[in-house]
Amino acid sequence: PSAQILAESEISTGVVIEPNSYVGYRAEVGEGTHVHAGSQLDHHSVLKPYVTVNPGVILAGNVLIGSHSQLNMGALVSNRIELGDFTVVGAGSTVLESFPLGHVRLLGTPARPG
């Protein structure tokens, strides 16, 4: 099995993308980011440097994830959402609104600061 990375995407240095992952059209993956197996980064999504995307995470299109953030297993981030630096999204959580200031833990469905 292999990852599917569309040609128009931008992958920085030091990035790890594991098997069965998908990086969509014009997605940008920042330096030192780790995309674990089975994750999906849809079109125009941007991951700033040093983000951890754990297995089974889905980012809908036009998502911005701030640096040093962590998206835990099975999390879903809806379309056109912005999460600031140092944000942690709990396993299985669904993010339906932006939290651009960062330094927040988001838990539940819909995800709320916790």
PyMOL CGO cylinders between C-alpha atoms (Angstrom):
from pymol import cmd
from pymol.cgo import CYLINDER

trace = [
    CYLINDER, 0.00, 0.00, 0.00, 1.14, 3.52, -0.66, 0.3, 1, 1, 1, 1, 1, 1,
    CYLINDER, 1.14, 3.52, -0.66, 0.15, 7.10, -0.01, 0.3, 1, 1, 1, 1, 1, 1,
    CYLINDER, 0.15, 7.10, -0.01, -1.59, 9.10, -2.71, 0.3, 1, 1, 1, 1, 1, 1,
    CYLINDER, -1.59, 9.10, -2.71, -0.05, 12.56, -3.06, 0.3, 1, 1, 1, 1, 1, 1,
    CYLINDER, -0.05, 12.56, -3.06, -1.41, 14.73, -5.85, 0.3, 1, 1, 1, 1, 1, 1,
    CYLINDER, -1.41, 14.73, -5.85, 1.21, 16.44, -8.00, 0.3, 1, 1, 1, 1, 1, 1,
    CYLINDER, 1.21, 16.44, -8.00, -0.03, 19.95, -7.20, 0.3, 1, 1, 1, 1, 1, 1,
    CYLINDER, -0.03, 19.95, -7.20, 0.50, 19.55, -3.45, 0.3, 1, 1, 1, 1, 1, 1,
    CYLINDER, 0.50, 19.55, -3.45, 3.49, 21.08, -1.65, 0.3, 1, 1, 1, 1, 1, 1,
    CYLINDER, 3.49, 21.08, -1.65, 5.47, 18.89, 0.74, 0.3, 1, 1, 1, 1, 1, 1,
    CYLINDER, 5.47, 18.89, 0.74, 8.21, 20.56, 2.84, 0.3, 1, 1, 1, 1, 1, 1,
    CYLINDER, 8.21, 20.56, 2.84, 11.40, 18.95, 4.11, 0.3, 1, 1, 1, 1, 1, 1,
    CYLINDER, 11.40, 18.95, 4.11, 11.42, 16.43, 6.94, 0.3, 1, 1, 1, 1, 1, 1,
    CYLINDER, 11.42, 16.43, 6.94, 7.81, 15.33, 6.35, 0.3, 1, 1, 1, 1, 1, 1,
    CYLINDER, 7.81, 15.33, 6.35, 6.72, 11.74, 6.98, 0.3, 1, 1, 1, 1, 1, 1,
    CYLINDER, 6.72, 11.74, 6.98, 3.63, 10.50, 5.14, 0.3, 1, 1, 1, 1, 1, 1,
    CYLINDER, 3.63, 10.50, 5.14, 2.67, 6.93, 5.97, 0.3, 1, 1, 1, 1, 1, 1,
    CYLINDER, 2.67, 6.93, 5.97, 0.89, 4.37, 3.75, 0.3, 1, 1, 1, 1, 1, 1,
    CYLINDER, 0.89, 4.37, 3.75, -2.79, 4.67, 2.82, 0.3, 1, 1, 1, 1, 1, 1,
    CYLINDER, -2.79, 4.67, 2.82, -2.77, 8.44, 3.34, 0.3, 1, 1, 1, 1, 1, 1,
    CYLINDER, -2.77, 8.44, 3.34, -4.15, 10.97, 0.87, 0.3, 1, 1, 1, 1, 1, 1,
    CYLINDER, -4.15, 10.97, 0.87, -2.81, 14.49, 0.24, 0.3, 1, 1, 1, 1, 1, 1,
    CYLINDER, -2.81, 14.49, 0.24, -5.21, 16.38, -2.01, 0.3, 1, 1, 1, 1, 1, 1,
    CYLINDER, -5.21, 16.38, -2.01, -5.05, 19.05, -4.67, 0.3, 1, 1, 1, 1, 1, 1,
    CYLINDER, -5.05, 19.05, -4.67, -2.94, 22.05, -3.64, 0.3, 1, 1, 1, 1, 1, 1,
    CYLINDER, -2.94, 22.05, -3.64, -2.59, 20.86, -0.05, 0.3, 1, 1, 1, 1, 1, 1,
    CYLINDER, -2.59, 20.86, -0.05, 0.49, 22.17, 1.79, 0.3, 1, 1, 1, 1, 1, 1,
    CYLINDER, 0.49, 22.17, 1.79, 2.33, 20.11, 4.39, 0.3, 1, 1, 1, 1, 1, 1,
    CYLINDER, 2.33, 20.11, 4.39, 4.80, 22.04, 6.57, 0.3, 1, 1, 1, 1, 1, 1,
    CYLINDER, 4.80, 22.04, 6.57, 8.29, 21.06, 7.69, 0.3, 1, 1, 1, 1, 1, 1,
    CYLINDER, 8.29, 21.06, 7.69, 8.61, 18.24, 10.22, 0.3, 1, 1, 1, 1, 1, 1,
    CYLINDER, 8.61, 18.24, 10.22, 4.97, 17.19, 9.94, 0.3, 1, 1, 1, 1, 1, 1,
    CYLINDER, 4.97, 17.19, 9.94, 4.00, 13.54, 10.45, 0.3, 1, 1, 1, 1, 1, 1,
    CYLINDER, 4.00, 13.54, 10.45, 0.93, 12.21, 8.63, 0.3, 1, 1, 1, 1, 1, 1,
    CYLINDER, 0.93, 12.21, 8.63, 0.11, 8.76, 10.01, 0.3, 1, 1, 1, 1, 1, 1,
    CYLINDER, 0.11, 8.76, 10.01, -1.46, 5.87, 8.10, 0.3, 1, 1, 1, 1, 1, 1,
    CYLINDER, -1.46, 5.87, 8.10, -4.94, 6.25, 6.65, 0.3, 1, 1, 1, 1, 1, 1,
    CYLINDER, -4.94, 6.25, 6.65, -5.23, 10.01, 7.05, 0.3, 1, 1, 1, 1, 1, 1,
    CYLINDER, -5.23, 10.01, 7.05, -6.85, 12.30, 4.49, 0.3, 1, 1, 1, 1, 1, 1,
    CYLINDER, -6.85, 12.30, 4.49, -5.85, 15.91, 3.79, 0.3, 1, 1, 1, 1, 1, 1,
    CYLINDER, -5.85, 15.91, 3.79, -8.29, 17.27, 1.22, 0.3, 1, 1, 1, 1, 1, 1,
    CYLINDER, -8.29, 17.27, 1.22, -7.88, 20.10, -1.29, 0.3, 1, 1, 1, 1, 1, 1,
    CYLINDER, -7.88, 20.10, -1.29, -6.27, 23.39, -0.30, 0.3, 1, 1, 1, 1, 1, 1,
    CYLINDER, -6.27, 23.39, -0.30, -5.64, 22.26, 3.28, 0.3, 1, 1, 1, 1, 1, 1,
    CYLINDER, -5.64, 22.26, 3.28, -2.57, 23.75, 4.97, 0.3, 1, 1, 1, 1, 1, 1,
    CYLINDER, -2.57, 23.75, 4.97, -0.59, 22.14, 7.78, 0.3, 1, 1, 1, 1, 1, 1,
    CYLINDER, -0.59, 22.14, 7.78, 1.96, 24.49, 9.32, 0.3, 1, 1, 1, 1, 1, 1,
    CYLINDER, 1.96, 24.49, 9.32, 5.29, 23.05, 10.56, 0.3, 1, 1, 1, 1, 1, 1,
    CYLINDER, 5.29, 23.05, 10.56, 5.50, 20.23, 13.11, 0.3, 1, 1, 1, 1, 1, 1,
    CYLINDER, 5.50, 20.23, 13.11, 1.90, 19.04, 13.03, 0.3, 1, 1, 1, 1, 1, 1,
    CYLINDER, 1.90, 19.04, 13.03, 1.07, 15.45, 14.00, 0.3, 1, 1, 1, 1, 1, 1,
    CYLINDER, 1.07, 15.45, 14.00, -1.85, 13.88, 12.14, 0.3, 1, 1, 1, 1, 1, 1,
    CYLINDER, -1.85, 13.88, 12.14, -2.62, 10.55, 13.77, 0.3, 1, 1, 1, 1, 1, 1,
    CYLINDER, -2.62, 10.55, 13.77, -4.23, 7.55, 11.98, 0.3, 1, 1, 1, 1, 1, 1,
    CYLINDER, -4.23, 7.55, 11.98, -7.64, 7.98, 10.38, 0.3, 1, 1, 1, 1, 1, 1,
    CYLINDER, -7.64, 7.98, 10.38, -7.86, 11.77, 10.63, 0.3, 1, 1, 1, 1, 1, 1,
    CYLINDER, -7.86, 11.77, 10.63, -9.89, 13.52, 7.91, 0.3, 1, 1, 1, 1, 1, 1,
    CYLINDER, -9.89, 13.52, 7.91, -9.41, 17.18, 7.02, 0.3, 1, 1, 1, 1, 1, 1,
    CYLINDER, -9.41, 17.18, 7.02, -12.06, 18.48, 4.64, 0.3, 1, 1, 1, 1, 1, 1,
    CYLINDER, -12.06, 18.48, 4.64, -11.01, 21.09, 2.10, 0.3, 1, 1, 1, 1, 1, 1,
    CYLINDER, -11.01, 21.09, 2.10, -9.63, 24.54, 2.91, 0.3, 1, 1, 1, 1, 1, 1,
    CYLINDER, -9.63, 24.54, 2.91, -8.54, 23.65, 6.46, 0.3, 1, 1, 1, 1, 1, 1,
    CYLINDER, -8.54, 23.65, 6.46, -5.66, 25.49, 8.18, 0.3, 1, 1, 1, 1, 1, 1,
    CYLINDER, -5.66, 25.49, 8.18, -3.88, 23.76, 11.07, 0.3, 1, 1, 1, 1, 1, 1,
    CYLINDER, -3.88, 23.76, 11.07, -1.41, 25.84, 13.11, 0.3, 1, 1, 1, 1, 1, 1,
    CYLINDER, -1.41, 25.84, 13.11, 2.12, 24.73, 13.94, 0.3, 1, 1, 1, 1, 1, 1,
    CYLINDER, 2.12, 24.73, 13.94, 2.88, 22.17, 16.66, 0.3, 1, 1, 1, 1, 1, 1,
    CYLINDER, 2.88, 22.17, 16.66, -0.75, 20.99, 16.67, 0.3, 1, 1, 1, 1, 1, 1,
    CYLINDER, -0.75, 20.99, 16.67, -1.87, 17.40, 17.16, 0.3, 1, 1, 1, 1, 1, 1,
    CYLINDER, -1.87, 17.40, 17.16, -4.92, 15.78, 15.59, 0.3, 1, 1, 1, 1, 1, 1,
    CYLINDER, -4.92, 15.78, 15.59, -5.65, 12.51, 17.32, 0.3, 1, 1, 1, 1, 1, 1,
    CYLINDER, -5.65, 12.51, 17.32, -6.97, 9.26, 15.89, 0.3, 1, 1, 1, 1, 1, 1,
    CYLINDER, -6.97, 9.26, 15.89, -10.17, 9.47, 13.86, 0.3, 1, 1, 1, 1, 1, 1,
    CYLINDER, -10.17, 9.47, 13.86, -10.69, 13.22, 14.31, 0.3, 1, 1, 1, 1, 1, 1,
    CYLINDER, -10.69, 13.22, 14.31, -12.70, 15.04, 11.63, 0.3, 1, 1, 1, 1, 1, 1,
    CYLINDER, -12.70, 15.04, 11.63, -12.18, 18.71, 10.78, 0.3, 1, 1, 1, 1, 1, 1,
    CYLINDER, -12.18, 18.71, 10.78, -14.95, 20.21, 8.66, 0.3, 1, 1, 1, 1, 1, 1,
    CYLINDER, -14.95, 20.21, 8.66, -14.49, 22.40, 5.58, 0.3, 1, 1, 1, 1, 1, 1,
    CYLINDER, -14.49, 22.40, 5.58, -13.07, 25.96, 5.95, 0.3, 1, 1, 1, 1, 1, 1,
    CYLINDER, -13.07, 25.96, 5.95, -11.91, 25.57, 9.57, 0.3, 1, 1, 1, 1, 1, 1,
    CYLINDER, -11.91, 25.57, 9.57, -8.86, 27.29, 11.08, 0.3, 1, 1, 1, 1, 1, 1,
    CYLINDER, -8.86, 27.29, 11.08, -7.10, 25.92, 14.16, 0.3, 1, 1, 1, 1, 1, 1,
    CYLINDER, -7.10, 25.92, 14.16, -4.29, 27.94, 15.73, 0.3, 1, 1, 1, 1, 1, 1,
    CYLINDER, -4.29, 27.94, 15.73, -0.85, 26.89, 16.92, 0.3, 1, 1, 1, 1, 1, 1,
    CYLINDER, -0.85, 26.89, 16.92, -0.51, 24.22, 19.64, 0.3, 1, 1, 1, 1, 1, 1,
    CYLINDER, -0.51, 24.22, 19.64, -4.10, 22.96, 19.25, 0.3, 1, 1, 1, 1, 1, 1,
    CYLINDER, -4.10, 22.96, 19.25, -4.88, 19.38, 20.30, 0.3, 1, 1, 1, 1, 1, 1,
    CYLINDER, -4.88, 19.38, 20.30, -7.97, 17.67, 18.88, 0.3, 1, 1, 1, 1, 1, 1,
    CYLINDER, -7.97, 17.67, 18.88, -9.13, 14.62, 20.81, 0.3, 1, 1, 1, 1, 1, 1,
    CYLINDER, -9.13, 14.62, 20.81, -9.58, 11.19, 19.26, 0.3, 1, 1, 1, 1, 1, 1,
    CYLINDER, -9.58, 11.19, 19.26, -12.88, 10.85, 17.41, 0.3, 1, 1, 1, 1, 1, 1,
    CYLINDER, -12.88, 10.85, 17.41, -13.76, 14.53, 17.81, 0.3, 1, 1, 1, 1, 1, 1,
    CYLINDER, -13.76, 14.53, 17.81, -15.55, 16.50, 15.08, 0.3, 1, 1, 1, 1, 1, 1,
    CYLINDER, -15.55, 16.50, 15.08, -14.46, 20.12, 14.66, 0.3, 1, 1, 1, 1, 1, 1,
    CYLINDER, -14.46, 20.12, 14.66, -17.23, 22.27, 13.16, 0.3, 1, 1, 1, 1, 1, 1,
    CYLINDER, -17.23, 22.27, 13.16, -15.99, 25.77, 14.04, 0.3, 1, 1, 1, 1, 1, 1,
    CYLINDER, -15.99, 25.77, 14.04, -12.68, 27.62, 13.95, 0.3, 1, 1, 1, 1, 1, 1,
    CYLINDER, -12.68, 27.62, 13.95, -10.42, 28.20, 16.96, 0.3, 1, 1, 1, 1, 1, 1,
    CYLINDER, -10.42, 28.20, 16.96, -7.74, 30.42, 15.39, 0.3, 1, 1, 1, 1, 1, 1,
    CYLINDER, -7.74, 30.42, 15.39, -6.05, 31.56, 18.63, 0.3, 1, 1, 1, 1, 1, 1,
    CYLINDER, -6.05, 31.56, 18.63, -4.65, 28.10, 19.39, 0.3, 1, 1, 1, 1, 1, 1,
    CYLINDER, -4.65, 28.10, 19.39, -3.33, 26.69, 22.67, 0.3, 1, 1, 1, 1, 1, 1,
    CYLINDER, -3.33, 26.69, 22.67, -6.63, 24.84, 23.09, 0.3, 1, 1, 1, 1, 1, 1,
    CYLINDER, -6.63, 24.84, 23.09, -7.73, 21.22, 23.56, 0.3, 1, 1, 1, 1, 1, 1,
    CYLINDER, -7.73, 21.22, 23.56, -10.85, 20.32, 21.59, 0.3, 1, 1, 1, 1, 1, 1,
    CYLINDER, -10.85, 20.32, 21.59, -12.97, 17.33, 22.60, 0.3, 1, 1, 1, 1, 1, 1,
    CYLINDER, -12.97, 17.33, 22.60, -16.27, 15.76, 21.55, 0.3, 1, 1, 1, 1, 1, 1,
    CYLINDER, -16.27, 15.76, 21.55, -18.78, 16.07, 18.74, 0.3, 1, 1, 1, 1, 1, 1,
    CYLINDER, -18.78, 16.07, 18.74, -19.08, 18.89, 18.04, 0.3, 1, 1, 1, 1, 1, 1,
    CYLINDER, -19.08, 18.89, 18.04, -15.66, 19.67, 19.49, 0.3, 1, 1, 1, 1, 1, 1,
    CYLINDER, -15.66, 19.67, 19.49, -15.52, 22.16, 22.35, 0.3, 1, 1, 1, 1, 1, 1,
    CYLINDER, -15.52, 22.16, 22.35, -12.62, 23.40, 24.47, 0.3, 1, 1, 1, 1, 1, 1,
    CYLINDER, -12.62, 23.40, 24.47, -11.99, 20.97, 27.28, 0.3, 1, 1, 1, 1, 1, 1,
]
cmd.load_cgo(trace, "trace")
